[in-house]
Amino acid sequence: MMKVLGITGGVGSGKSTVLEYLRQAYGAYLIECDEVARDLQDPGEACYEPMIRLFGQQAVAADGSIDRGAVARLVFGDSDLRSKLNAIVHPAVKARVLQLIREHEDSPLIVVEAALLLDDGYDAVCDEIWYVYADEETRRERLKSSRGYTDERITQMFRSQRPDESFRALTSLTIDNSSQNIENTFLQVDQALALRKIGKIS
């Protein structure tokens, strides 16, 4: 029976909406890899000192924390530096994810979310990986209204991410989150989990 579910998808597809529904309706323990990565960059955590050694004091904020804006500027357009950063962060995130899974093995469902689950080999961690899909126009409008992104920035983000066909080919299930009626999305989740003998908590 499925225990660890991976959730992935492109930016603006609505992964967070699906995650919150899984938490509320199914009691899922959520592991969001971006949040894990941020936590691991705090002073004393696994990524802090290696990142200081990589970037130097230009990556340190006034309070001693990692200046994520400065890091983003440093790696922008520098694929070698970005690869070195990924080599620090990605293994540490996966190690922490595995630790969190072990610590919450009594949860009815554990959900691991990241845009790069397929790239980082999480198919070996998750029993299944589901793809949250939304059409490009819907994603674009969401990113404009919720984050204030420009069309140019959105287009750049779309181009940098895995194409729809690749997501579909490498995941167990596609959840279509394009509809304005969120209940359509929740129904797809309910039907898929019912087939896997996973019920709601209430």
Order of alpha helices (4+ residues) and beta strands (2+ residues): beta-alpha-beta-alpha-alpha-alpha-alpha-beta-beta-alpha-alpha-alpha-beta-alpha
